[in-house]
Amino acid sequence: MPTNNTRINQRLAAIASRERMQTDMPHAVENNRSEPRQTVYRFGRIELSDRTIINCIVLDVSTRGARIVLDSADQLPQWVKLRIDQTGELRRARTCWQKERYAGLSFQARENVDFGEPNPTRA
């Protein structure tokens, strides 16, 4: 009998292979992104500055950001950390938008995973 993680990964792979349906949810809205996002359906965690953890599923990702769906409709702060469970990747991100349980994140520099305002760029 497959382990729980194997069964979950099999179900996520089956979901990812399905043709996308058009809905009124934010993830189905077409936009003019500078680079396409890849559909991934991976488990993740949002880490807040007070060490609170919010479980999520990373729906799609690019080098510049990600779209996630949260376990609850709790409002995210401006700055969060996104940890992708399968890869162990930890990214500092800015919350660009949130509609109920769905949110869009914009990744910041990989080296800087501390909370707070980003370091100003030098001219």
DSSP file (Angstrom, degrees, kcal/mol; ACC not computed):
  #  RESIDUE AA STRUCTURE BP1 BP2  ACC     N-H-->O    O-->H-N    N-H-->O    O-->H-N    TCO  KAPPA ALPHA  PHI   PSI    X-CA   Y-CA   Z-CA
    1    1 A M              0   0    0      0, 0.0     0, 0.0     0, 0.0     0, 0.0   0.000 360.0 360.0 360.0 131.3    0.0    0.0    0.0
    2    2 A P        -     0   0    0      0, 0.0     2,-0.0     0, 0.0     0, 0.0  -0.255 360.0-107.2 -64.5 150.8    1.5    3.4   -1.0
    3    3 A T     >  -     0   0    0      1,-0.1     4,-2.3     4,-0.0     5,-0.2  -0.260  32.5-103.8 -69.8 165.8    2.5    5.8    1.8
    4    4 A N  H  > S+     0   0    0      1,-0.2     4,-2.4     2,-0.2     5,-0.2   0.900 121.9  50.4 -58.4 -44.0    0.3    8.8    2.5
    5    5 A N  H  > S+     0   0    0      1,-0.2     4,-2.8     2,-0.2    -1,-0.2   0.884 109.2  51.7 -64.5 -38.5    2.8   11.2    0.7
    6    6 A T  H  > S+     0   0    0      2,-0.2     4,-2.4     1,-0.2    -1,-0.2   0.928 111.0  47.4 -63.3 -44.6    2.9    8.9   -2.3
    7    7 A R  H  X S+     0   0    0     -4,-2.3     4,-2.2     2,-0.2    -2,-0.2   0.904 112.8  49.0 -63.5 -41.7   -0.8    9.0   -2.6
    8    8 A I  H  X S+     0   0    0     -4,-2.4     4,-2.7     2,-0.2    -2,-0.2   0.935 111.7  48.7 -63.8 -46.0   -0.9   12.7   -2.2
    9    9 A N  H  X S+     0   0    0     -4,-2.8     4,-2.3     1,-0.2    -2,-0.2   0.876 110.2  52.1 -62.8 -37.2    1.7   13.2   -4.8
   10   10 A Q  H  X S+     0   0    0     -4,-2.4     4,-2.0     2,-0.2    -1,-0.2   0.909 111.2  47.1 -63.9 -41.9   -0.1   10.9   -7.2
   11   11 A R  H  X S+     0   0    0     -4,-2.2     4,-2.3     2,-0.2    -2,-0.2   0.910 111.7  50.1 -66.6 -42.0   -3.4   12.9   -6.7
   12   12 A L  H  X S+     0   0    0     -4,-2.7     4,-2.6     1,-0.2    -2,-0.2   0.893 110.2  50.9 -63.3 -38.9   -1.5   16.2   -7.2
   13   13 A A  H  X S+     0   0    0     -4,-2.3     4,-1.6     2,-0.2    -1,-0.2   0.895 109.9  50.1 -64.9 -39.0    0.0   14.9  -10.4
   14   14 A A  H  X S+     0   0    0     -4,-2.0     4,-0.6     2,-0.2    -2,-0.2   0.906 112.0  47.4 -65.5 -40.9   -3.4   13.8  -11.7
   15   15 A I  H >< S+     0   0    0     -4,-2.3     3,-1.0     1,-0.2    -2,-0.2   0.923 110.8  51.8 -64.5 -44.3   -4.8   17.3  -10.9
   16   16 A A  H 3< S+     0   0    0     -4,-2.6    -1,-0.2     1,-0.3    -2,-0.2   0.802 106.0  55.1 -64.5 -29.1   -1.9   19.0  -12.6
   17   17 A S  H 3< S+     0   0    0     -4,-1.6    -1,-0.3    -5,-0.2    -2,-0.2   0.631  87.6 100.6 -82.0 -12.2   -2.4   16.9  -15.8
   18   18 A R  S << S-     0   0    0     -3,-1.0     2,-0.2    -4,-0.6     3,-0.0  -0.352  86.2 -98.7 -70.4 152.8   -6.0   17.9  -16.2
   19   19 A E        -     0   0    0      1,-0.1     2,-0.1    -2,-0.0    -1,-0.1  -0.501  46.4-105.0 -69.2 139.1   -7.0   20.6  -18.7
   20   20 A R        -     0   0    0     -2,-0.2     2,-0.3    -4,-0.1    -1,-0.1  -0.429  31.4-144.3 -69.1 137.2   -7.5   24.0  -17.0
   21   21 A M        -     0   0    0     -2,-0.1     2,-0.5    -3,-0.0    -1,-0.0  -0.789  15.5-120.3 -99.5 145.3  -11.0   25.1  -16.6
   22   22 A Q        +     0   0    0     -2,-0.3     2,-0.2     2,-0.0     7,-0.0  -0.754  46.5 155.7 -85.2 126.4  -12.1   28.7  -16.9
   23   23 A T        -     0   0    0     -2,-0.5     5,-0.0     2,-0.2     0, 0.0  -0.757  56.3-101.8-135.7-177.8  -13.7   30.0  -13.7
   24   24 A D  S    S+     0   0    0     -2,-0.2    -2,-0.0     3,-0.0     5,-0.0   0.360  83.0 113.8 -90.0   5.3  -14.2   33.4  -11.9
   25   25 A M  S >  S-     0   0    0      1,-0.1     3,-1.9     3,-0.0     4,-0.4  -0.413  81.6-110.4 -77.5 155.2  -11.3   32.7   -9.5
   26   26 A P  G >  S+     0   0    0      0, 0.0     3,-1.1     0, 0.0    -1,-0.1   0.777 113.2  64.3 -57.0 -29.4   -8.2   34.9   -9.6
   27   27 A H  G 3  S+     0   0    0      1,-0.2    -3,-0.0     3,-0.0    40,-0.0   0.687  99.2  53.5 -72.0 -15.3   -6.0   32.1  -11.0
   28   28 A A  G <  S+     0   0    0     -3,-1.9     2,-0.4     2,-0.1    -1,-0.2   0.495  81.3 109.8 -95.8  -3.8   -8.1   31.9  -14.2
   29   29 A V    <   -     0   0    0     -3,-1.1     2,-0.2    -4,-0.4    -5,-0.0  -0.584  67.0-134.4 -76.3 125.9   -7.7   35.5  -15.1
   30   30 A E        +     0   0    0     -2,-0.4     2,-0.3     2,-0.0    -2,-0.1  -0.522  33.1 169.8 -76.5 146.7   -5.4   36.1  -18.1
   31   31 A N        -     0   0    0     -2,-0.2     2,-0.8     2,-0.0    -1,-0.0  -0.884  43.9 -99.5-147.5 178.4   -2.9   38.8  -17.7
   32   32 A N        +     0   0    0     -2,-0.3     2,-0.1     2,-0.0    -2,-0.0  -0.593  48.5 175.1-105.9  69.4    0.2   40.2  -19.4
   33   33 A R        -     0   0    0     -2,-0.8    -2,-0.0     1,-0.1     4,-0.0  -0.428  36.3-133.3 -74.5 149.3    3.0   38.7  -17.4
   34   34 A S  S    S+     0   0    0      1,-0.2    -1,-0.1    -2,-0.1    -2,-0.0   0.737  94.4  18.9 -74.6 -22.1    6.6   39.3  -18.5
   35   35 A E  S    S-     0   0    0      0, 0.0    -1,-0.2     0, 0.0    29,-0.1  -0.994  89.6-107.9-145.9 146.0    7.3   35.6  -18.1
   36   36 A P        -     0   0    0      0, 0.0     2,-0.3     0, 0.0    -2,-0.0  -0.327  27.6-129.4 -72.8 153.3    4.9   32.6  -17.8
   37   37 A R        -     0   0    0     25,-0.1     2,-0.5    26,-0.1    25,-0.2  -0.782  16.4-130.4 -99.1 148.4    4.3   30.7  -14.6
   38   38 A Q  E     -A   61   0A   0     23,-3.4    23,-2.1    -2,-0.3     2,-0.3  -0.852  19.3-123.6 -99.5 129.2    4.6   27.0  -14.4
   39   39 A T  E     +A   60   0A   0     -2,-0.5    21,-0.3    21,-0.2    20,-0.1  -0.568  44.8 155.4 -69.7 128.1    1.7   25.0  -12.8
   40   40 A V  E     -     0   0A   0     19,-2.1    19,-0.2    -2,-0.3    20,-0.2   0.687  31.7-154.2-128.2 -34.3    3.2   23.0   -9.9
   41   41 A Y  E     +     0   0A   0     18,-0.8     2,-0.3    17,-0.5    18,-0.2   0.969  37.0 160.5  48.1  67.1    0.6   22.1   -7.2
   42   42 A R  E     -A   58   0A   0     16,-2.0    16,-3.7   -30,-0.0     2,-0.2  -0.898  43.5-111.3-118.0 147.5    3.1   21.8   -4.4
   43   43 A F  E     +A   57   0A   0     -2,-0.3    42,-2.0    14,-0.2    43,-0.6  -0.523  47.2 164.6 -72.8 141.8    2.6   21.9   -0.6
   44   44 A G  E     -AB  56  84A   0     12,-2.6    12,-2.3    40,-0.2     2,-0.4  -0.899  29.2-133.3-148.1 177.1    4.1   25.0    1.0
   45   45 A R  E     -AB  55  83A   0     38,-2.3    38,-2.8    -2,-0.3     2,-0.5  -0.999  10.3-142.9-139.5 135.7    4.1   27.0    4.2
   46   46 A I  E     -AB  54  82A   0      8,-3.1     8,-2.4    -2,-0.4     2,-0.5  -0.873  19.3-157.0 -94.4 126.3    3.8   30.8    4.7
   47   47 A E  E     -AB  53  81A   0     34,-2.9    34,-1.7    -2,-0.5     6,-0.2  -0.923   6.6-157.6-108.3 124.7    6.0   31.9    7.5
   48   48 A L    >   -     0   0    0      4,-2.6     3,-2.0    -2,-0.5    32,-0.1  -0.518  32.7-103.5 -96.2 166.5    5.1   35.2    9.2
   49   49 A S  T 3  S+     0   0    0     30,-0.3    66,-0.1     1,-0.3    -1,-0.1   0.759 121.4  56.3 -62.4 -26.0    7.4   37.4   11.3
   50   50 A D  T 3  S-     0   0    0      2,-0.1    -1,-0.3     1,-0.0     3,-0.1   0.246 123.4-104.5 -90.3  14.8    5.9   36.2   14.6
   51   51 A R  S <  S+     0   0    0     -3,-2.0     2,-0.2     1,-0.3    -2,-0.1   0.522  70.9 151.1  75.1   9.0    6.8   32.6   13.6
   52   52 A T        -     0   0    0     -5,-0.0    -4,-2.6     1,-0.0     2,-0.4  -0.491  34.3-148.5 -67.8 139.9    3.1   31.8   12.7
   53   53 A I  E     -A   47   0A   0     -6,-0.2     2,-0.5    -2,-0.2    -6,-0.2  -0.952  12.4-170.4-115.1 130.9    2.9   29.1   10.0
   54   54 A I  E     -A   46   0A   0     -8,-2.4    -8,-3.1    -2,-0.4     2,-0.1  -0.984  20.7-133.7-120.7 120.4    0.0   29.1    7.4
   55   55 A N  E     +A   45   0A   0     -2,-0.5    16,-1.8   -10,-0.2     2,-0.3  -0.426  35.5 162.7 -71.0 146.9   -0.2   26.0    5.2
   56   56 A C  E     -AC  44  70A   0    -12,-2.3   -12,-2.6    14,-0.2     2,-0.5  -0.943  37.4-121.4-151.9 171.5   -0.8   26.6    1.5
   57   57 A I  E     -AC  43  69A   0     12,-2.2    12,-2.0    -2,-0.3     2,-0.8  -0.996  24.0-136.3-119.6 127.8   -0.6   25.0   -1.9
   58   58 A V  E     -AC  42  68A   0    -16,-3.7   -16,-2.0    -2,-0.5   -17,-0.5  -0.754  23.0-177.2 -82.7 112.7    1.6   26.6   -4.5
   59   59 A L  E     -     0   0A   0      8,-2.3   -19,-2.1    -2,-0.8   -18,-0.8   0.909  63.7  -6.6 -81.5 -45.1   -0.5   26.6   -7.6
   60   60 A D  E     -AC  39  67A   0      7,-1.4     7,-2.3   -21,-0.3     2,-0.3  -0.986  64.1-167.9-150.6 159.6    2.0   28.1  -10.0
   61   61 A V  E     +AC  38  66A   0    -23,-2.1   -23,-3.4    -2,-0.3     2,-0.2  -0.990   8.5 177.8-149.1 149.7    5.4   29.6   -9.9
   62   62 A S        -     0   0    0      3,-2.9     3,-0.2    -2,-0.3   -25,-0.1  -0.783  53.0 -90.3-135.7-176.8    7.9   31.6  -12.0
   63   63 A T  S    S+     0   0    0     -2,-0.2     3,-0.1     1,-0.2   -26,-0.1   0.741 126.8  42.4 -69.3 -20.0   11.3   33.0  -11.2
   64   64 A R  S    S-     0   0    0      1,-0.2    43,-2.5   -29,-0.1     2,-0.3   0.595 123.7 -27.4-103.2 -13.2    9.6   36.3  -10.0
   65   65 A G  E     - D   0 106A   0     41,-0.3    -3,-2.9    -3,-0.2     2,-0.3  -0.984  49.4-124.4-178.2-173.8    6.6   35.0   -8.0
   66   66 A A  E     -CD  61 105A   0     39,-1.9    39,-3.2    -2,-0.3     2,-0.5  -0.983  12.4-134.3-152.2 157.5    4.0   32.5   -7.2
   67   67 A R  E     +CD  60 104A   0     -7,-2.3    -8,-2.3    -2,-0.3    -7,-1.4  -0.984  33.9 179.6-115.9 130.6    0.2   32.1   -6.9
   68   68 A I  E     -CD  58 103A   0     35,-2.6    35,-2.2    -2,-0.5     2,-0.4  -0.833  26.1-143.0-127.7 161.9   -0.9   30.2   -3.8
   69   69 A V  E     -CD  57 102A   0    -12,-2.0   -12,-2.2    -2,-0.3    33,-0.2  -0.999  25.3-145.0-125.2 129.2   -4.1   29.1   -2.1
   70   70 A L  E     -C   56   0A   0     31,-3.0   -14,-0.2    -2,-0.4    31,-0.1  -0.463  20.9-120.3 -91.1 160.2   -4.2   29.2    1.7
   71   71 A D  S    S+     0   0    0    -16,-1.8     2,-0.3    -2,-0.1   -15,-0.1   0.807  99.6  16.8 -65.0 -30.1   -5.9   26.9    4.2
   72   72 A S  S    S-     0   0    0    -17,-0.3    -2,-0.2    29,-0.1   -18,-0.0  -0.847  83.0-108.0-137.7 172.1   -7.9   29.9    5.4
   73   73 A A        +     0   0    0     -2,-0.3    27,-0.1     2,-0.0     3,-0.1   0.075  61.8 148.1 -92.0  24.6   -8.8   33.4    4.3
   74   74 A D        -     0   0    0      1,-0.1     2,-0.3    27,-0.1    -2,-0.1  -0.340  56.0-108.3 -58.7 138.7   -6.6   35.0    6.9
   75   75 A Q        -     0   0    0      1,-0.1    -1,-0.1    23,-0.0    -2,-0.0  -0.552  31.7-136.9 -72.8 127.8   -5.2   38.3    5.6
   76   76 A L        -     0   0    0     -2,-0.3     4,-0.1     1,-0.1    -1,-0.1  -0.577  16.5-120.4 -82.0 147.2   -1.5   38.0    4.8
   77   77 A P        -     0   0    0      0, 0.0    18,-0.3     0, 0.0    -1,-0.1  -0.234  34.2 -97.1 -74.6 176.1    0.9   40.8    5.8
   78   78 A Q  S    S+     0   0    0      1,-0.1    17,-2.8    16,-0.1     2,-0.4   0.883 109.6  41.3 -63.5 -40.3    2.9   42.7    3.2
   79   79 A W  E     + E   0  94A   0     15,-0.2   -30,-0.3    13,-0.0     2,-0.3  -0.935  69.7 153.0-117.2 132.8    6.1   40.6    3.7
   80   80 A V  E     - E   0  93A   0     13,-2.6    13,-3.0    -2,-0.4     2,-0.4  -0.875  38.0-120.5-141.6 172.3    6.2   36.8    4.2
   81   81 A K  E     -BE  47  92A   0    -34,-1.7   -34,-2.9    -2,-0.3     2,-0.5  -0.984  21.3-154.4-116.7 135.2    8.5   33.9    3.6
   82   82 A L  E     -BE  46  91A   0      9,-3.2     9,-2.7    -2,-0.4     2,-0.5  -0.950   7.8-169.5-110.3 121.5    7.3   31.0    1.3
   83   83 A R  E     -BE  45  90A   0    -38,-2.8   -38,-2.3    -2,-0.5     2,-0.7  -0.956  12.1-149.6-109.7 124.9    8.8   27.6    2.0
   84   84 A I  E  >  -B   44   0A   0      5,-2.3     4,-2.7    -2,-0.5     5,-0.5  -0.853   8.5-151.4 -95.1 116.4    8.1   24.9   -0.7
   85   85 A D  T  4 S+     0   0    0    -42,-2.0    -1,-0.2    -2,-0.7   -41,-0.1   0.884  88.0  50.7 -58.9 -47.1    8.0   21.6    1.1
   86   86 A Q  T  4 S+     0   0    0    -43,-0.6    -1,-0.2     1,-0.2   -42,-0.1   0.834 124.7  27.2 -64.6 -33.0    9.1   19.3   -1.8
   87   87 A T  T  4 S-     0   0    0     -3,-0.4    -1,-0.2     2,-0.1    -2,-0.2   0.651  94.5-132.0-102.8 -18.5   12.2   21.4   -2.7
   88   88 A G     <  +     0   0    0     -4,-2.7    -3,-0.2     1,-0.3    -2,-0.1   0.480  50.8 157.5  77.7   1.8   12.9   23.0    0.7
   89   89 A E        -     0   0    0     -5,-0.5    -5,-2.3    -6,-0.1     2,-0.5  -0.353  27.2-160.3 -63.8 136.4   13.2   26.3   -1.1
   90   90 A L  E     -E   83   0A   0     -7,-0.2     2,-0.4    -3,-0.1    -7,-0.2  -0.984  12.3-179.9-121.1 121.3   12.7   29.4    1.1
   91   91 A R  E     -E   82   0A   0     -9,-2.7    -9,-3.2    -2,-0.5     2,-0.4  -0.980  25.8-135.5-127.3 132.7   11.8   32.7   -0.6
   92   92 A R  E     -E   81   0A   0     -2,-0.4    16,-2.7    17,-0.3     2,-0.3  -0.688  39.0-179.7 -77.7 135.4   11.2   36.1    0.9
   93   93 A A  E     -EF  80 107A   0    -13,-3.0   -13,-2.6    -2,-0.4     2,-0.4  -0.974  30.7-134.0-144.2 153.7    8.1   37.5   -0.8
   94   94 A R  E     -EF  79 106A   0     12,-2.7    12,-2.5    -2,-0.3     2,-0.8  -0.892  30.7-121.7-103.0 135.9    5.8   40.5   -1.0
   95   95 A T  E     + F   0 105A   0    -17,-2.8    10,-0.2    -2,-0.4     3,-0.1  -0.694  32.5 178.0 -76.9 112.5    2.1   39.9   -1.0
   96   96 A C  E     -     0   0A   0      8,-2.6     2,-0.3    -2,-0.8    -1,-0.2   0.855  63.5 -10.9 -84.9 -38.7    0.9   41.6   -4.3
   97   97 A W  E     - F   0 104A   0      7,-1.2     7,-2.3     2,-0.0     2,-0.3  -0.985  55.5-165.2-157.1 157.1   -2.7   40.7   -4.0
   98   98 A Q  E     - F   0 103A   0     -2,-0.3     2,-0.4     5,-0.2     5,-0.2  -0.955   5.3-179.1-149.6 131.2   -5.1   38.6   -2.1
   99   99 A K  E >   - F   0 102A   0      3,-2.5     3,-2.2    -2,-0.3     2,-0.3  -0.925  67.9 -58.9-132.0 106.6   -8.7   37.5   -2.8
  100  100 A E  T 3  S-     0   0    0     -2,-0.4   -28,-0.1     1,-0.3   -30,-0.0  -0.424 123.8 -10.8  55.4-117.4  -10.2   35.4   -0.1
  101  101 A R  T 3  S+     0   0    0     -2,-0.3   -31,-3.0    -3,-0.1     2,-0.3   0.573 121.2  87.2 -88.1  -9.4   -7.9   32.3    0.1
  102  102 A Y  E <   +DF  69  99A   0     -3,-2.2    -3,-2.5   -33,-0.2     2,-0.3  -0.682  53.7 173.8 -93.6 143.9   -5.9   33.0   -3.1
  103  103 A A  E     -DF  68  98A   0    -35,-2.2   -35,-2.6    -2,-0.3     2,-0.5  -0.997  25.0-140.8-148.7 150.5   -2.8   35.3   -3.1
  104  104 A G  E     -DF  67  97A   0     -7,-2.3    -8,-2.6    -2,-0.3    -7,-1.2  -0.948  20.8-163.2-111.6 132.0   -0.1   36.4   -5.5
  105  105 A L  E     -DF  66  95A   0    -39,-3.2   -39,-1.9    -2,-0.5     2,-0.5  -0.905  10.8-151.7-117.4 142.7    3.4   36.7   -4.2
  106  106 A S  E     -DF  65  94A   0    -12,-2.5   -12,-2.7    -2,-0.4   -41,-0.3  -0.966  25.0-130.0-112.3 120.5    6.4   38.6   -5.7
  107  107 A F  E     - F   0  93A   0    -43,-2.5   -14,-0.2    -2,-0.5     2,-0.2  -0.391  18.4-155.6 -72.7 145.4    9.8   37.1   -4.8
  108  108 A Q        -     0   0    0    -16,-2.7   -16,-0.2     1,-0.2    -1,-0.1  -0.472  48.3 -45.6-105.4-177.8   12.6   39.2   -3.5
  109  109 A A    >   -     0   0    0     -2,-0.2     3,-0.8     1,-0.1   -17,-0.3  -0.191  49.3-132.9 -54.4 136.9   16.3   38.6   -3.6
  110  110 A R  T 3  S+     0   0    0      1,-0.2    -1,-0.1   -19,-0.1   -20,-0.1   0.855 103.2  57.0 -59.3 -38.2   17.3   35.0   -2.7
  111  111 A E  T 3  S+     0   0    0      1,-0.2     2,-0.9     2,-0.1    -1,-0.2   0.780  99.0  65.5 -67.5 -25.1   20.1   36.1   -0.4
  112  112 A N    <   +     0   0    0     -3,-0.8   -20,-0.2     1,-0.1    -1,-0.2  -0.802  48.1 149.2-106.7  96.0   17.7   38.3    1.7
  113  113 A V        +     0   0    0     -2,-0.9    -1,-0.1   -22,-0.1     2,-0.1   0.263  38.8 114.8-107.8  11.3   15.2   36.2    3.6
  114  114 A D        -     0   0    0      1,-0.1     2,-0.1   -22,-0.1   -65,-0.0  -0.458  68.3-113.1 -76.8 154.1   14.9   38.5    6.6
  115  115 A F  S    S+     0   0    0     -2,-0.1     2,-0.2   -66,-0.1    -1,-0.1  -0.318  71.4  61.1 -78.3 168.5   11.6   40.2    7.3
  116  116 A G  S    S-     0   0    0     -2,-0.1     3,-0.1     3,-0.0   -67,-0.0  -0.488  95.6 -24.8 107.8-178.4   11.2   44.0    7.0
  117  117 A E  S    S-     0   0    0     -2,-0.2    -3,-0.0     1,-0.1   -38,-0.0  -0.372  74.2-103.8 -66.9 144.5   11.5   46.5    4.3
  118  118 A P        -     0   0    0      0, 0.0    -1,-0.1     0, 0.0     3,-0.1  -0.313  43.3 -92.8 -66.6 154.4   13.9   45.5    1.4
  119  119 A N        -     0   0    0      1,-0.1     2,-0.1    -3,-0.1    -7,-0.0  -0.470  46.9-110.2 -65.3 134.8   17.3   47.1    1.3
  120  120 A P        -     0   0    0      0, 0.0     2,-0.2     0, 0.0    -1,-0.1  -0.391  33.1-114.5 -65.8 144.3   17.3   50.2   -0.9
  121  121 A T        -     0   0    0     -3,-0.1     2,-0.4    -2,-0.1     0, 0.0  -0.529  27.2-125.0 -78.1 147.8   19.1   49.8   -4.1
  122  122 A R              0   0    0     -2,-0.2    -1,-0.1     1,-0.1     0, 0.0  -0.764 360.0 360.0 -96.3 138.6   22.2   51.9   -4.5
  123  123 A A              0   0    0     -2,-0.4    -1,-0.1     0, 0.0    -2,-0.0   0.454 360.0 360.0 -81.5 360.0   22.5   54.2   -7.5
